[in-house]
Amino acid sequence: MSGRTRVEDGRVRIRAREPGDAAAIVEVLRAIVADGRGAVMRPEDVPDAARYRERLQESEGELGLVLELDGELVAEGAVSRFGGALIRHVGLLSMGVHPSAQGLGLGRRMLEALVEGAAHQGVGRLELYVRADNARARRLYESSGFELEGIRRRFVRLEDGTELDDCIYVRFLD
Ligand SMILES: CC(C)(COP(=O)(O)OP(=O)(O)OC[C@H]1O[C@@H](n2cnc3c(N)ncnc32)[C@H](O)[C@@H]1OP(=O)(O)O)[C@@H](O)C(=O)NCCC(=O)NCCS
């Protein structure tokens, strides 16, 4: 979009996440939750690095990527597969960019890498959930081939009692 900086390819590296990334990923998640926009957790819900490391070890085999900008981990994303044999082709995408690095085109790159990785793993139906008031994320997904499939009404309840709708987006990869 006009007016925003886009960083050069040479400064960006997207790679598979490793258990050793846990502390840096937790930092990204904490910053996103503290920022508030788009979050569905409270800061205290973000696991600590040790617990997150265990989770990463347990979820080996799941598609998980991190993005480094000038060598610093600033974004993470994953596609988790559903469990049942008949819904194994369904993947749930989640991603986040550190607030200090948002608006630079990194989210779009991470999204492209996750979609490519999911297709490679045989995901046919890729879905994601996003708060209805998260206009930035919705613009990104809608311009990347995701279609709004449904609205979960009053799905999110903020600390002050305000209720927000949540959107289900889907993109078919096969
Ligand atoms: C949503 C999120 C992943 C987008 O990543 P990002 O790096 O900020 O976005 P990008 O710079 O790649 O921009 C992608 C698109 O988002 C939209 N966008 C980005 N910055 C924007 C801004 N300041 N104003 C309006 N739209 C914006 C645009 O549509 C943009 O596409 P374009 O650059 O081709 O016009 C990131 O902002 C984020 O992590 N937010 C908090 C957590 C979250 O909402 N996660 C997603 C929930 S599933």
The ligand as an SDF file (V2000), in Angstrom:
LIG
                    3D

 48 50  0  0  0  0  0  0  0  0999 V2000
   -2.0420   -8.6070   11.0290 C   0  0  0  0  0  0  0  0  0  0  0  0
   -0.5220   -8.6980   10.8710 C   0  0  0  0  0  0  0  0  0  0  0  0
   -0.0730  -10.1360   10.8700 C   0  0  0  0  0  0  0  0  0  0  0  0
   -0.1370   -8.0380    9.5280 C   0  0  0  0  0  0  0  0  0  0  0  0
    1.2730   -8.0370    9.4100 O   0  0  0  0  0  0  0  0  0  0  0  0
    2.0490   -6.7290    8.9740 P   0  0  0  0  0  0  0  0  0  0  0  0
    3.4770   -7.0620    8.8160 O   0  0  0  0  0  0  0  0  0  0  0  0
    1.6980   -5.6300    9.9040 O   0  0  0  0  0  0  0  0  0  0  0  0
    1.3550   -6.4210    7.5540 O   0  0  0  0  0  0  0  0  0  0  0  0
    2.0670   -6.0630    6.1740 P   0  0  0  0  0  0  0  0  0  0  0  0
    2.9500   -4.8770    6.3600 O   0  0  0  0  0  0  0  0  0  0  0  0
    2.6360   -7.2720    5.5480 O   0  0  0  0  0  0  0  0  0  0  0  0
    0.8050   -5.5870    5.3380 O   0  0  0  0  0  0  0  0  0  0  0  0
   -0.0880   -6.5600    4.8500 C   0  0  0  0  0  0  0  0  0  0  0  0
   -1.4240   -5.9000    4.5800 C   0  0  0  0  0  0  0  0  0  0  0  0
   -2.0330   -5.4980    5.7930 O   0  0  0  0  0  0  0  0  0  0  0  0
   -2.6990   -4.2570    5.5770 C   0  0  0  0  0  0  0  0  0  0  0  0
   -1.9950   -3.2290    6.3820 N   0  0  0  0  0  0  0  0  0  0  0  0
   -0.7380   -3.2890    6.8860 C   0  0  0  0  0  0  0  0  0  0  0  0
   -0.4540   -2.1670    7.5860 N   0  0  0  0  0  0  0  0  0  0  0  0
   -1.5540   -1.4110    7.5240 C   0  0  0  0  0  0  0  0  0  0  0  0
   -1.9020   -0.1430    8.0450 C   0  0  0  0  0  0  0  0  0  0  0  0
   -1.0520    0.5940    8.7780 N   0  0  0  0  0  0  0  0  0  0  0  0
   -3.1240    0.3180    7.7980 N   0  0  0  0  0  0  0  0  0  0  0  0
   -3.9820   -0.3920    7.0690 C   0  0  0  0  0  0  0  0  0  0  0  0
   -3.7210   -1.5850    6.5350 N   0  0  0  0  0  0  0  0  0  0  0  0
   -2.5220   -2.0830    6.7600 C   0  0  0  0  0  0  0  0  0  0  0  0
   -2.6200   -3.9730    4.1220 C   0  0  0  0  0  0  0  0  0  0  0  0
   -3.6950   -4.5740    3.4600 O   0  0  0  0  0  0  0  0  0  0  0  0
   -1.3360   -4.6520    3.7520 C   0  0  0  0  0  0  0  0  0  0  0  0
   -1.2580   -5.0180    2.4270 O   0  0  0  0  0  0  0  0  0  0  0  0
   -0.4160   -4.0920    1.3780 P   0  0  0  0  0  0  0  0  0  0  0  0
    0.8380   -3.6960    2.0440 O   0  0  0  0  0  0  0  0  0  0  0  0
   -0.2120   -4.9490    0.1930 O   0  0  0  0  0  0  0  0  0  0  0  0
   -1.3200   -2.9450    1.1380 O   0  0  0  0  0  0  0  0  0  0  0  0
    0.1850   -7.9200   12.0210 C   0  0  0  0  0  0  0  0  0  0  0  0
   -0.2250   -6.5740   11.9710 O   0  0  0  0  0  0  0  0  0  0  0  0
   -0.0560   -8.5050   13.4020 C   0  0  0  0  0  0  0  0  0  0  0  0
    0.6450   -9.4090   13.8170 O   0  0  0  0  0  0  0  0  0  0  0  0
   -1.0520   -7.9840   14.1470 N   0  0  0  0  0  0  0  0  0  0  0  0
   -1.3560   -8.4230   15.5110 C   0  0  0  0  0  0  0  0  0  0  0  0
   -1.7310   -9.8970   15.6400 C   0  0  0  0  0  0  0  0  0  0  0  0
   -2.7810  -10.2730   14.6330 C   0  0  0  0  0  0  0  0  0  0  0  0
   -3.7040   -9.5180   14.3650 O   0  0  0  0  0  0  0  0  0  0  0  0
   -2.6360  -11.4750   14.0670 N   0  0  0  0  0  0  0  0  0  0  0  0
   -3.5690  -11.9710   13.0810 C   0  0  0  0  0  0  0  0  0  0  0  0
   -4.7390  -12.5850   13.7320 C   0  0  0  0  0  0  0  0  0  0  0  0
   -5.0090  -14.1860   13.0540 S   0  0  0  0  0  0  0  0  0  0  0  0
  1  2  1  0
  2  3  1  0
  2  4  1  0
  2 36  1  0
  4  5  1  0
  5  6  1  0
  6  7  2  0
  6  8  1  0
  6  9  1  0
  9 10  1  0
 10 11  2  0
 10 12  1  0
 10 13  1  0
 13 14  1  0
 14 15  1  0
 15 16  1  0
 15 30  1  0
 16 17  1  0
 17 18  1  0
 17 28  1  0
 18 19  1  0
 18 27  1  0
 19 20  2  0
 20 21  1  0
 21 22  1  0
 21 27  2  0
 22 23  1  0
 22 24  2  0
 24 25  1  0
 25 26  2  0
 26 27  1  0
 28 29  1  0
 28 30  1  0
 30 31  1  0
 31 32  1  0
 32 33  2  0
 32 34  1  0
 32 35  1  0
 36 37  1  0
 36 38  1  0
 38 39  2  0
 38 40  1  0
 40 41  1  0
 41 42  1  0
 42 43  1  0
 43 44  2  0
 43 45  1  0
 45 46  1  0
 46 47  1  0
 47 48  1  0
M  END
$$$$
